[in-house]
Amino acid sequence: MAEESGESLDLGDLSEMADGEMKCFEDVGDYGIVVCRSAGQLYALEDNCSHADTPLSEGRFRGAKITCPLHGAQFDVRDGTHSGPPAWEGVACYKVVESDDGAVVYLSSNNDDDKGDGFGEVGGMFRTR
Ligand code: FES
């Protein structure tokens, strides 16, 4: 595994989270993060819709998409990208590494190793058109 850099935070044992479950960590960053499990993997997004500041953790999570409860914008939990209006940009996406010791989120990782293009320099923020 590549060496991780930047601020990290232990999330504890999340092995009981099943596919399709999400969990909010309110004390992380300005808005908290929402951790989701999709196809066995954990992903973390800033818990704040880019459209009008609504917690995504209060929305619906299906497959790899989380739907904002207020106006229905959808975001891909794997990279933070949005699917279209009313959001005009994605949300910050953070790398989560899970091991026998628990899950750790890297708040300043840009996820380049796993995600390829599309991640900015700060917190994995993905901006689209
Ligand atoms: S606040 Fe999320 S779509 Fe409007």
Residues whose N, C-alpha, C, O or C-beta is under 5 A from the ligand:
A	BS01	FES	C49 H51 A52 D53 T54 C68 L70 H71 G72 A73 P86
